[in-house]
Amino acid sequence: MINGVKMPKQASNNGPVYAVALIICVLIVTLGVVFGMSRTSTTQPQGGALSSIAVSASGTAKGIPSMAQVDLYINATGNTTAAATANLSSKLIAFNKTVYPYVNGNMSLVKTNYYNVGKPPIYYYPSSNTTSNVPYQAQVQVSVTLPQISKLNGFLFNITNVTGLQVQDVSATLSDAQVSQLRQQALQSALTNATNQATSVIGNVAIVNTTISVGSYYAVPFPIYASANGGSVSPAKAGSLYYNGTTSVFESIQATFYYRK
């Protein structure tokens, strides 16, 4: 009986032939199933395996600085340390009064970086010990951030009223809002550059995912004014300076693109 059908008896002795044929059929079917299972287990998932490519790229964005930073020294002397300190205090009062309107009343934009009082170093050649009559000196280094760079000229002109003041450096700077905006623009430019690099290698295939590692910095422009003599030039000579250039913000990234072939 095969598949439920009763076979008629054969007169000849062919029983073994039918048995062999049936065994062969069963083996063929069984091998086919096993072979088919074997092929299925080695086939890649639908869409193929993910491949990846890593590239480095950078982007740039430019903006016009809206702020300025002025670094300066204020010096005062006296026959004693107390006298030198008192003289410096009076100069600082005059300086703060001058600065106040230029920082819109926000005196947190005026920072003291260095303060010292004592005998100033005097160098002689050849060496000499005749320093007993040198007065004491009190010195403070101050950084002023001007929220509006357009007020820089007036600031530099008016601080000349404070005696013993020396301008060390003047630089154009970006505001925090400008830095944030320009960084986003530079980052987008860097990602575009990285994508172009990747597609030039892998071709126009679908990118499944992208991971980015960001390493960023931004470049401060050349100073508006930097003295050639160790910062000892009178601010009166810097009264007409004004920076109208641009500052570049750079973003560098490492991008890894995952795609299917």
Helices and strands as residue ranges (DSSP letters): H 15-42, E 50-63, E 67-78, H 81-99, G 100-103, G 107-109, E 110-118, E 136-146, G 149-151, H 152-158, G 159-161, E 165-173, H 176-202, E 207-218, E 225-226, G 235-238, E 247-260
